[in-house]
Amino acid sequence: MDNLWNDQDAERMVETYAPKGVNPDLALRTYTTRLLGGVPKLVLHGGGNTSVKTTVTDLVGDEWDVLCVKGSGWDMGVIEPAGLPAVKIAPLLKARKLDRLSDEDMVTLQRANLIDPSSPNPSVEALLHAFIPHKFVDHTHSTGVLAIADLSDSMARSKELYGDKMGYVPYVMPGFALAKLAAEVYDRNPEVEGLILDKHGIFTFGETAKEAYDRMIHYVSMAEDYVRAHGRNPFTPVTLPSALARPGDIAPMLRGAVAVPKGEGRFDRMVSEFRTSPEILAFVNAAEVEDMARRGVSTPDLSIRIKTGPVVLAAPEVGTLDAYKSDIAARVAGFVEDYTNYFKANDGRDGVKKIMLDPMPRLTLVPGLGLFGHGRTLKDAKIAADVAETWIETARDAESIGRFEPVSKPDLFDLEYWSLEQAKLAGAKPKPFTGQVALVTGGAGAIGAAVAKAFAREGAHVVVLDLDGAKAADAAKAAGNMSIGVACDVTDPASVRAAFDKAVATYGGVDIVISNAGAAWESPIATMDDALLRKSFELNFFAHQTVAQNAVRIMKEQSTGGALLFNASKQAINPGAKFGAYGLAKAATLFLSRQYALEHGADGIRVNAVNADRIRSGLLNDEMIANRAAARGLSVKDYMGGNLLGLEVTAEDVAQAFVHHALAERTTADVTTVDGGNIAAILR
């Protein structure tokens, strides 16, 4: 483990924050917290905390001795001083005399003594930081240390490695009880430079930020060196099929299998993040992988991310994917049954009945391919994949020097269903399209970009397709929510297939497809060049068919239904002079939507169309608007508002119609008109 301390950087941090009223203690605490938080082998997605004991002055000029400790929700890698809220330390120290303190009362005590009441909740391990008398205290979940702490003989092996330099704390769930026990261990030998928390992690401390940090790096390095010196390859490789399927071949099947059924064809969907590497493959290709998966996660806080551990699939073989889909469903069902039994066996042991979380796995291991992390958002899926990689490293290293034996399932349950964690989850309210992936063609145009923003705003991850890849990327960035832009020529079936493959590779599948790309050309029908008519049909009809075929292909693999939506246009119903090339193709596309609705309603795929008119866009640009208005003897304003409402219809209005259709779970084969009211274009 590299020591990243730099005297000049530390001094610069003090100088930077001094004008902002941050004292050197807190500035250096911020500096070393970032050093620790920037190393995934030490800290990953909230799995650590730091503190410093210092003094601050409140608004009325009173000075207080405080503990500045990492606050809930802050990322140690980019933390600011505000992420280390100051808590009056005297009441915290007084709490050590109590026999017990509930988690809720512990939070109340800490919040009641914040210097700034608007600060985030202090870490649940704030009392442990307070009870250790050193000025600077660091805590990480080092994978190297966990490789020792997760052994079946972890305490004996830790003492063999560290001797009297470290204290050894048996496993206790974080909170008041752990804080008291850790303090008692420290009091028995105040000369120790840190604590090893069994099945949990490592604390180091010192009188300066550098001393506490140096000790962390030193003792973590000792563990890593020990594994390197004593480790052996603990795994036996299995024989894989000669022709493996690709990750994209199974991702939609898997994504469908882990969707949470809500009854009557409704699902809470998840997105997936695929990872592979030589290290991952060595683990998932081992004969021992299912046994390792059953043993549990490397540190209890990972249960919040990947539950009790992964589900393990078979290696997927080309030519057997229909049977493989059934096998995925069976294995996921087995995980659900095991998780349900785990919940029933442990619920109520503390006298409090709990509500079971959804029982779907958040991590899947696939021999021959790698791993999939699952989450209700791409961020959550990536976190699941991140922690999976650290779990694999810890489990492999522990098994290489002994037997990997992490915390027991009852202890795991206590943390997964911890009231403090349950409160965090209760505050997370999903949006209507959370967990869903929407794909929009013509996504860089006015309507497409508005559609992308509307769906991302409601929680979807959006795949923005456009002929211009740079503009597609810009539209995706403007939409937000980790959306992506992809260059795609919708008139080229290979390009469309590649774009859908990119959606699957990024998110695991597709749930909502808005087939929007189109263009109009003017010409009298009787003298129209056949090439122009064919060109229009290629873009305004056949491209929609190609997009729809790919959408249905993926949606059927997922088996969770979906929404296929077409931009049909007013021209499909109310043709305009010299717009035959456009209107004829759009009329065919409107019928196409009904054909798909007819043939795929049984698959749970809803198919609808939006009939819009006079929308400012690349198709109806300022020049065309001026020409059409002049041809009718109208002003531009009167032309654009030439409807029953007398109002101009915008791209955002069209986008909301598509959102409406995606939300309408019992509507299919419908056409929604968005034109402000045009009697000539109404459906009869």
Backbone hydrogen bonds, N-H to C=O, Kabsch-Sander energy under -0.5 kcal/mol:
donor,donor_aa,acceptor,acceptor_aa,energy
4,L,2,D,-0.7
10,A,6,N,-2.5
11,E,7,D,-2.4
12,R,8,Q,-2.4
13,M,9,D,-2.0
14,V,10,A,-1.8
15,E,11,E,-2.4
16,T,12,R,-2.4
17,Y,13,M,-1.9
18,A,14,V,-1.5
20,K,17,Y,-1.1
21,G,18,A,-2.0
22,V,17,Y,-1.9
23,N,21,G,-0.5
27,A,23,N,-2.3
28,L,24,P,-2.7
29,R,25,D,-2.0
30,T,26,L,-2.4
31,Y,27,A,-2.0
32,T,28,L,-2.5
33,T,29,R,-1.9
34,R,30,T,-2.0
35,L,31,Y,-1.7
36,L,32,T,-2.3
37,G,33,T,-2.9
38,G,34,R,-1.5
39,V,36,L,-1.6
42,L,39,V,-2.4
43,V,39,V,-2.4
47,G,44,L,-0.7
48,G,46,G,-1.2
49,N,139,H,-1.6
51,S,137,V,-2.0
52,V,68,C,-1.8
53,K,135,K,-1.8
54,T,52,V,-0.6
54,T,66,V,-2.0
56,V,64,W,-2.0
58,D,62,D,-2.9
61,G,58,D,-1.7
64,W,56,V,-3.0
66,V,54,T,-3.0
66,V,64,W,-0.5
67,L,87,V,-2.8
68,C,52,V,-3.0
68,C,66,V,-0.6
69,V,67,L,-0.8
69,V,85,P,-1.8
70,K,50,T,-2.3
71,G,83,G,-3.0
72,S,121,N,-3.4
74,W,71,G,-1.6
76,M,74,W,-0.6
77,G,37,G,-0.5
78,V,75,D,-1.4
79,I,76,M,-0.7
83,G,80,E,-2.3
84,L,81,P,-2.0
87,V,67,L,-2.0
88,K,113,N,-2.8
89,I,65,D,-2.1
92,L,88,K,-0.7
93,L,89,I,-2.5
94,K,90,A,-2.1
95,A,91,P,-1.3
96,R,93,L,-1.2
97,K,94,K,-1.6
98,L,95,A,-1.8
106,M,102,S,-2.5
107,V,103,D,-2.2
108,T,104,E,-2.2
109,L,105,D,-2.8
110,Q,106,M,-2.3
111,R,107,V,-2.8
112,A,108,T,-2.7
113,N,109,L,-0.8
113,N,110,Q,-0.6
114,L,111,R,-1.5
115,I,86,A,-2.4
119,S,116,D,-2.2
123,S,70,K,-1.7
126,A,123,S,-1.9
129,H,125,E,-1.9
130,A,126,A,-2.4
131,F,127,L,-2.7
132,I,128,L,-1.4
136,F,206,G,-2.6
137,V,51,S,-1.8
138,D,204,T,-3.2
139,H,49,N,-1.9
140,T,202,I,-2.1
141,H,42,L,-2.2
143,T,41,K,-2.3
146,L,142,S,-2.6
147,A,143,T,-1.6
148,I,144,G,-0.6
148,I,145,V,-1.2
149,A,145,V,-2.9
150,D,146,L,-2.3
151,L,148,I,-1.6
152,S,403,R,-1.4
154,S,151,L,-1.4
157,R,153,D,-2.4
158,S,154,S,-2.5
159,K,155,M,-2.1
160,E,156,A,-2.0
161,L,157,R,-1.9
162,Y,158,S,-3.0
163,G,159,K,-2.0
165,K,162,Y,-1.8
166,M,163,G,-0.7
167,G,194,G,-2.5
169,V,196,I,-2.8
178,L,173,M,-0.6
179,A,175,G,-2.1
180,K,176,F,-2.3
181,L,177,A,-2.3
182,A,178,L,-2.9
183,A,179,A,-2.0
184,E,180,K,-2.1
185,V,181,L,-2.3
186,Y,182,A,-2.4
187,D,183,A,-2.6
188,R,184,E,-1.5
189,N,185,V,-0.7
189,N,186,Y,-1.3
192,V,189,N,-1.9
193,E,165,K,-3.0
194,G,165,K,-0.5
195,L,203,F,-2.2
196,I,167,G,-3.1
197,L,195,L,-0.6
197,L,201,G,-2.6
198,D,169,V,-2.8
198,D,196,I,-0.7
199,K,149,A,-0.8
200,H,197,L,-2.2
201,G,197,L,-2.0
202,I,140,T,-2.2
203,F,195,L,-2.7
204,T,138,D,-2.2
205,F,193,E,-1.5
206,G,136,F,-2.0
212,A,208,T,-2.1
213,Y,209,A,-2.2
214,D,210,K,-3.2
215,R,211,E,-2.1
216,M,212,A,-1.8
217,I,213,Y,-2.4
218,H,214,D,-2.5
219,Y,215,R,-2.7
220,V,216,M,-2.2
221,S,217,I,-2.2
222,M,218,H,-1.9
223,A,219,Y,-1.5
224,E,220,V,-2.3
225,D,221,S,-2.8
226,Y,222,M,-2.1
227,V,223,A,-2.1
228,R,224,E,-2.2
229,A,225,D,-2.3
230,H,226,Y,-2.1
231,G,227,V,-2.2
232,R,400,S,-0.7
238,V,285,N,-2.5
240,L,238,V,-0.5
244,L,242,S,-0.5
245,A,316,P,-2.1
249,D,246,R,-1.1
250,I,246,R,-0.9
250,I,247,P,-0.8
251,A,247,P,-2.0
254,L,250,I,-2.7
255,R,251,A,-2.9
256,G,252,P,-2.3
257,A,253,M,-2.0
258,V,254,L,-1.8
259,A,256,G,-0.8
260,V,268,D,-2.6
262,K,266,R,-3.1
263,G,266,R,-0.7
266,R,263,G,-1.2
268,D,260,V,-2.5
269,R,267,F,-0.8
271,V,375,G,-2.9
272,S,507,Y,-2.8
273,E,373,G,-2.4
275,R,371,L,-2.7
281,L,277,S,-2.9
282,A,278,P,-2.1
283,F,279,E,-1.3
284,V,280,I,-2.8
285,N,281,L,-2.1
286,A,283,F,-1.5
287,A,236,T,-3.1
289,V,286,A,-1.5
292,M,288,E,-2.3
293,A,289,V,-2.4
294,R,290,E,-1.8
295,R,291,D,-0.9
295,R,292,M,-0.7
296,G,292,M,-0.6
296,G,293,A,-0.8
302,L,299,T,-2.4
303,S,300,P,-2.1
304,I,301,D,-1.3
305,R,302,L,-1.3
306,I,302,L,-3.2
307,K,303,S,-1.3
309,G,306,I,-1.8
311,V,363,L,-2.2
313,L,365,L,-2.8
318,V,243,A,-2.8
320,T,317,E,-1.8
324,Y,320,T,-2.1
325,K,321,L,-2.3
326,S,322,D,-1.3
327,D,323,A,-2.0
328,I,324,Y,-2.7
329,A,325,K,-2.1
330,A,326,S,-2.1
331,R,327,D,-2.5
332,V,328,I,-2.7
333,A,329,A,-2.3
334,G,330,A,-1.9
335,F,331,R,-2.0
336,V,332,V,-2.6
337,E,333,A,-2.3
338,D,334,G,-2.4
339,Y,335,F,-2.9
340,T,336,V,-2.5
341,N,337,E,-2.3
342,Y,338,D,-2.3
343,F,339,Y,-2.4
344,K,340,T,-2.5
345,A,341,N,-2.4
346,N,342,Y,-1.1
346,N,343,F,-0.6
347,D,343,F,-2.5
348,G,352,V,-0.9
349,R,346,N,-1.5
351,G,348,G,-1.9
353,K,351,G,-0.5
356,M,354,K,-0.5
364,T,372,F,-2.5
365,L,311,V,-2.5
366,V,370,G,-3.2
369,L,366,V,-2.0
370,G,366,V,-2.0
371,L,275,R,-2.6
372,F,364,T,-2.7
373,G,273,E,-2.8
374,H,362,R,-2.4
375,G,271,V,-2.0
381,A,377,T,-2.3
382,K,378,L,-2.6
383,I,379,K,-2.3
384,A,380,D,-2.5
385,A,381,A,-2.1
386,D,382,K,-2.7
387,V,383,I,-2.8
388,A,384,A,-1.7
389,E,385,A,-1.8
390,T,386,D,-1.7
391,W,387,V,-2.6
392,I,388,A,-2.7
393,E,389,E,-2.0
394,T,390,T,-2.6
395,A,391,W,-3.1
396,R,392,I,-2.7
397,D,393,E,-2.4
398,A,394,T,-2.8
399,E,395,A,-2.4
400,S,396,R,-1.6
401,I,397,D,-0.7
401,I,398,A,-1.1
402,G,398,A,-1.0
405,E,150,D,-4.0
405,E,403,R,-0.6
412,L,408,S,-2.3
413,F,409,K,-2.8
414,D,410,P,-2.0
415,L,411,D,-1.3
416,E,412,L,-2.8
417,Y,413,F,-2.8
418,W,415,L,-1.4
422,Q,418,W,-2.7
423,A,419,S,-2.0
424,K,420,L,-1.3
425,L,421,E,-2.1
426,A,422,Q,-2.3
427,G,423,A,-1.1
428,A,425,L,-1.4
429,K,427,G,-0.9
433,F,458,E,-3.0
434,T,431,K,-1.7
435,G,376,R,-0.5
435,G,459,G,-0.6
436,Q,433,F,-2.3
438,A,436,Q,-0.5
438,A,461,H,-2.7
439,L,512,I,-2.8
440,V,463,V,-2.3
441,T,514,I,-2.2
443,G,465,L,-3.5
445,G,442,G,-1.3
448,G,442,G,-0.6
449,A,445,G,-2.9
450,A,446,A,-1.7
451,V,447,I,-2.6
452,A,448,G,-2.6
453,K,449,A,-2.2
454,A,450,A,-2.3
455,F,451,V,-2.5
456,A,452,A,-2.4
457,R,453,K,-2.4
458,E,454,A,-0.9
459,G,456,A,-1.8
460,A,455,F,-2.3
461,H,436,Q,-2.2
462,V,460,A,-0.5
463,V,438,A,-3.1
464,V,462,V,-0.7
464,V,484,I,-3.2
465,L,440,V,-2.8
465,L,463,V,-0.7
466,D,486,V,-1.8
469,G,467,L,-0.8
472,A,468,D,-2.1
473,A,469,G,-2.3
474,D,470,A,-2.1
475,A,471,K,-2.4
476,A,472,A,-2.3
477,K,473,A,-2.3
478,A,474,D,-2.3
479,A,475,A,-1.9
480,G,476,A,-2.1
483,S,480,G,-0.7
484,I,462,V,-2.3
486,V,464,V,-3.0
488,C,466,D,-2.2
490,V,488,C,-0.8
492,D,489,D,-2.2
495,S,492,D,-0.5
496,V,492,D,-2.2
497,R,493,P,-2.5
498,A,494,A,-2.3
499,A,495,S,-2.0
500,F,496,V,-2.3
501,D,497,R,-2.4
502,K,498,A,-1.9
503,A,499,A,-1.8
504,V,500,F,-2.2
505,A,501,D,-2.6
506,T,502,K,-1.9
507,Y,503,A,-2.7
508,G,503,A,-0.6
508,G,504,V,-1.6
509,G,503,A,-0.6
511,D,437,V,-2.8
512,I,437,V,-2.2
513,V,563,A,-2.7
514,I,439,L,-3.3
515,S,513,V,-0.7
515,S,565,L,-3.2
516,N,514,I,-1.1
523,S,578,K,-2.5
527,T,524,P,-0.6
528,M,525,I,-0.7
532,L,529,D,-0.8
533,L,529,D,-1.7
534,R,530,D,-2.8
535,K,531,A,-2.3
536,S,532,L,-2.4
537,F,533,L,-2.4
538,E,534,R,-2.4
539,L,535,K,-1.7
540,N,536,S,-3.7
541,F,537,F,-1.7
542,F,537,F,-2.7
543,A,538,E,-1.4
545,Q,541,F,-1.9
546,T,542,F,-2.4
547,V,543,A,-2.5
548,A,544,H,-2.6
549,Q,545,Q,-2.6
550,N,546,T,-1.8
551,A,547,V,-2.3
552,V,548,A,-2.7
553,R,549,Q,-2.2
554,I,550,N,-1.9
555,M,551,A,-2.6
556,K,552,V,-2.6
557,E,553,R,-1.3
558,Q,554,I,-2.0
559,S,555,M,-1.9
560,T,555,M,-0.7
562,G,604,G,-1.5
563,A,511,D,-2.4
564,L,606,R,-3.1
565,L,513,V,-3.3
565,L,563,A,-0.5
566,F,608,N,-2.1
567,N,515,S,-2.2
568,A,566,F,-1.0
568,A,610,V,-2.2
569,S,610,V,-1.4
570,K,612,A,-2.2
572,A,569,S,-1.5
573,I,570,K,-1.9
574,N,570,K,-3.0
579,F,576,G,-2.0
580,G,523,S,-0.6
583,G,579,F,-3.1
584,L,580,G,-2.7
585,A,581,A,-0.9
586,K,582,Y,-2.4
587,A,583,G,-2.5
588,A,584,L,-1.8
589,T,585,A,-1.9
590,L,586,K,-2.4
591,F,587,A,-1.9
592,L,588,A,-2.2
593,S,589,T,-2.1
594,R,590,L,-1.3
595,Q,591,F,-2.1
596,Y,592,L,-2.4
597,A,593,S,-2.1
598,L,594,R,-2.4
599,E,595,Q,-2.3
600,H,596,Y,-2.1
601,G,597,A,-0.9
603,D,600,H,-0.8
604,G,601,G,-2.0
605,I,600,H,-1.9
606,R,562,G,-2.9
606,R,604,G,-0.7
608,N,564,L,-1.7
609,A,670,D,-2.4
610,V,566,F,-2.4
611,N,672,T,-3.2
612,A,610,V,-0.8
613,D,674,V,-1.4
616,R,614,R,-0.5
617,S,620,L,-1.8
621,N,619,L,-0.8
625,I,621,N,-2.7
626,A,622,D,-2.4
627,N,623,E,-2.2
628,R,624,M,-3.0
629,A,625,I,-2.6
630,A,626,A,-2.5
631,A,627,N,-2.3
632,R,628,R,-0.9
632,R,629,A,-0.6
633,G,630,A,-1.3
634,L,629,A,-2.9
639,Y,635,S,-2.7
640,M,636,V,-2.8
641,G,637,K,-1.7
642,G,639,Y,-1.4
643,N,641,G,-2.3
644,L,677,G,-2.1
645,L,676,G,-1.9
646,G,643,N,-0.7
649,V,640,M,-0.5
654,V,650,T,-1.5
655,A,651,A,-2.4
656,Q,652,E,-2.0
657,A,653,D,-1.2
658,F,654,V,-1.8
659,V,655,A,-2.3
660,H,656,Q,-2.5
661,H,657,A,-2.0
662,A,658,F,-2.2
663,L,659,V,-1.8
664,A,660,H,-1.6
665,E,663,L,-1.6
667,T,664,A,-1.5
669,A,607,V,-3.1
672,T,609,A,-2.4
673,T,671,V,-0.5
674,V,611,N,-3.0
681,A,678,N,-2.0
682,I,679,I,-1.2
